[in-house]
Amino acid sequence: MLALVSYASYAYAPAVYVALGRLIRERRQILGLDQAGLATHLSLGQQAVSRWELGHSRPRRAMLADLARVLAVEVETLVDAGDYRPTVPVVRRPVRPLTRSLPLEELPEERFEDLLAELMAVMYPHGHVSRFGGRGHKQYGIDLLITDDSANLATGQCKRHLQFGPAAVRNAIEAVTIAAPANYLFLSRLCATPAARTEAGKHAGWELWDGEDISRYIRGIQPLERAVRIVDTYFPGHREPFLGVPSPGPWLLPEEHFDNARSTIFNHEWALAGRQEEFDRLLNAAFQPEASLAFLVGAGGVGKTRLLKALADAAPAGTQVRILPGDGQVTATDFELLAHQGELTVVIDDAHELTQITNVVAGIWRRNRDAKVVLATRPYGLRMLLEGLARGGLLPEPHTVVELGDLDIDDAASLARDALGDAAPEAFVQRLAGLTTDSPLATVVGGVLIKTGRLDPGALEQDDKVRLHIMRGFRDALMKDPLADDLPTRSSVIDAIAALQPFRTNETTARESLSAIVGKPYDELHKHLRSLENAGVLRRRGQSLRIVPDLLGDVILTDAAFDNSSTVSTGYLARIEPLVSGHSAENVFVNVSRVDWQVRNMRQDAPNLADSLWTAFQLRMESADLIGRRELAGLLAKVAYFQPERALHMTRWLIEKPTDHLADEHSAWEPYIAKDYRTVLQALPPALKLASLTLTTLPEALSQLWRLAQKDDRPLNPNPEHPLRALRELAPIFAQRIAPQFSGCQAYS
């Protein structure tokens, strides 16, 4: 574990120029330069550039003009990113301290008491805090009572008065008839008078807190995340001016992530059937004394999220559990919101979707060296996570891998019986259980829909389509809003979101894409997004919206694109492809490639739903210049697992069709760009590794990697995506699966 902490300290602790390092790295990569190439232009060693990009140091001020010229940016951009001191004349930055106190006097009476109850829960973490009645009740002089095992720990009085002098203090204290070793008199007014404090000091066991005292205590709460949540709850809009925190951070409390209140059909309160062994293994890994890393692996609908909720519910007293969704955006300052000491378990849900997973895990361990990390992933993401963490020195041995398989028939029947209700015929129970052992989600949703009359039990007679029928019934039940006056538009919006997700509501191109697909202005569509979010169909994470559960999103997109009865494409994807732009175009490409893979795994006679998108992608690739090809090569890595043959076709084309062409918008960078096509080729190994995971595509992927390796003279250690390193990783797979079938292989001679 010391090695992991050492790596985390190296990666984060000295990184004081993060913004400048990120800017230099991004501009260098866009221009197709490696670190050595940029160093050569500046007559420096590669190590200097490496330290800049890590944020450990920054260029001298006198060098910024040359660096700006090479990177094709303004000098002022580098000055701002590097936080350089201004040149003479020196202009001091204005002093803008954080606000001194919170406006407690503006809180209504009950919310003021709620706030103080939360603060006393922080002050007495092992006690139970309760409001001691309200107006109209005999309160014995107190508003709050903290107890532990029937013993009183403290009392609290909450006074909202503009004036509260010594006589009022004396009367309030004398009115208390409930004994406790500690007693607090909380005032909403900003500053208590000296006479009031003097009077409170005459009474043993009493403390007087005014608005400044309360505000000061809130500012000092650790972890900072807890203070953020309190301020956001009671004083919206005051987080940044009072705490200096511009955003609430990506770490969610379990009750925020596992939101059950909106849908009676889909929630995470159903019995955890047949998962006791897996649960025990995960529990041991997630709450052991020392730092640990565990992986929870399972396909969509198999119950990963339900198991994670059970894990969070079983957290020992005093252990903080935080959830990071796979589409969460993590910055360096976000780690400060995590507990620096004490027991901390961080669960990363859908970890396969999270970019820079190595940096995130390193940042967690830098913040809390004893933190436990649990990564939940689809099966295809496990290998990528293991390799990335191993390369970063962040894969401890031993680590825990918990894989969720099918339920046995008895466990599935127990779950089906709960969902269908006691009155359901046993034949229905056994039939539903037998068809859905691989998907507890389908078991529960199907049972509830049948019980409530929203799904025909005849659907259970169609073995190969039962899950599809269940998810369609789920979609229809969630979509039927009695207050919705435009169901066709509502349906069109959810179809489009299934293609565009994650849908970022703050991106102009995402809004324009949704509007173009549905054919209505975005301001008319926003109310449907809000309604779908309130119905529990969409889940918001910051500015991002997703369909939940994710299996439902795939079914919605499949239905929009594929006519299951005639096994032909509906033409939906061909229609929307030219209407989508920006990041949304990449999302559509990835989502459709995945859903096409799922459909063709279920139906051998299904058409290729992604044809139109891959045709458009190939045209983009063929017309792209040197820089554009490099960017598109990175996108290939996101779809290569689902479309390995197509990905290999494109990677071979990129290898065989080099170019040094620069489009007009990139021509200004020509003096600084490596024109030998190396950067495009060096971006291909990630896609090739993912495209190699089938028996039919492995030989071709190895062949292309070998061709790349012969042209790549970079050292292996500092370049984790070097084709030779990829070949080393894939060689055992080839030896086990492919080589025994051949007496020789000319492709590798």
Buried (B, 14 or more C-beta within 10 A) or exposed (E): EEEBBEBBBBBBEEBEBBEBBBBBBEBBBBBBBBBEBBBBBBEBEBEBBBBBBBBBBBBEBEBBEBBBBBBBBEBEBBBEBBEBEEEEEEEEEEEEEEBEBBBBBEBEEEEBBBBBBBBBBBBBEEBEBEBBEEEEEEBEBBBBBBBEEEEBBBBBBBBBEEEBEBEBBBEBBEEBEEEBEBBBBBBBBBEBBEEBBEBBEEBEEBBBBBBBBBBEBBBEBEBBBBBBBBBBEBBEEBBEBBBEBEBBBBBBBBEEBBBEEBBEBBBBEBBBBBBEEBBEBBBEBBBBEEBBBBBBBBBBBBBBBBBBBBBBEBBEEEBBBBBBBBBBBBEBBBBBBBBEEEBBBBBBBBBBBBEEBBBBBBBBBBBBBBBBBBBBBBEBBBBBBBBBBBEBBBBBEEBBBBEBEBBEBEBBBBBBBBBBBEEBEEEBBBBBBBBBBBBBBBBBBBBBBBBEEBBEBEBBEEEEBBBBBBBBBBBEBBBEBEEBEEEEBBBBBBBBBBBBBBBBBEBEBBBBBBBBBBEBEBEEBBBBBEBBBEBBBBBBBBEBBBBBBBBBBBBBBBBBBBEBEEEEBBEBBBEBBEBBEBBBBBBBBBBBBBBBBBBBEEBEEBBBBBBBBBEBBBEBBEEBBBBBBBBBBBBBBBBBBBBBEBBBBBBBEBBEEBBEBBEEEBEEBEEBBBEEBBBBBBBBBBBBBBBBBEEEBBBBBBBBBBBBBEEBEBEEEEBBBBBBBBBEBBEEBBEEEBBEEEEEBEEEE
